[in-house]
């Protein structure tokens, strides 16, 4: 009885803390609108609500009476509060790159910013592509368009910012050399994870592959961070936008592509890896936007680099996902899949063209899972 009462009190305290945090963020968003938006006086009504996009709890929709709607990003909240002193970009660089993406027509334009907040335009009827997953995944033209969107971002110049230039290649804001040993001690379901981690880390790179180019990567390019608006013209195609650049940095090109293909399975429990036709269309759109050859051999080269990257990326992601790990291991990568993936990829890279074709057709994780 006492334990139940203690749990109930703890839950009430947590709820009260969340409520105070929400109120504090609402006030910060309203203050940012008054401070940064022209003609937005203190007596103007500002209604704040969380966006439906992403999960960083730092981006809000601000409905300003008489002035329309806006994205407002608090620059000391969410991921940014955890990573600004780490290997990722500081808020000033986040604003800089978000400006560049907006000016290139790849994302919502930045209207105003300072060291505390960034305000972007709100595009009418904008929704995550995940909301239209079944339509997107079965339309090659959509795949081409989203691939081109990412390709254009990867063509943006990297500014002379020391913080972003020295960043190591990694995937999330945690230091894996410290996190993984602790996970291995705590989680028997992840036995051998450290062995696999080291094996994947020390793989030979794909020399000269188009996917191994160092570019400005998004860092979290997935189905909630790509938004779309439907065309108002009959038969018109949707327009796509990139948001949430806080994990943006220098990295290899296929990081973003591999995560876009894999994340929808891992996070949203979609049962199937995107079909080869979809991945092929994405790769063609990407290569065209980058000004690279989109002949079949270049498409296959890029898609093989994606499969080469997937086991490494999935291992890192799975190793930090708490209670989701057991489900992910069962559904995405059961015991032995990563080791089998390494063997298959090594054989394909050594010249086994038949095996390479099967990997491209099915996906490396899916093919390895069928082999064990």
PyMOL commands that set and color helices and strands:
alter all, ss='L'
color gray80, all
select helices_A, chain A and resi 2-36+78-83+91-103+129-136+140-154+162-165+176-186+188-190+193-201+210-212+254-268+276-289+296-318+322-331+337-349+353-362+364-371
alter helices_A, ss='H'
color red, helices_A
select strands_A, chain A and resi 46-50+59-64+68-74+110-113+117-121+127-128+214-217+226-229+239-242+249-252
alter strands_A, ss='S'
color yellow, strands_A
deselect
rebuild
show_as cartoon
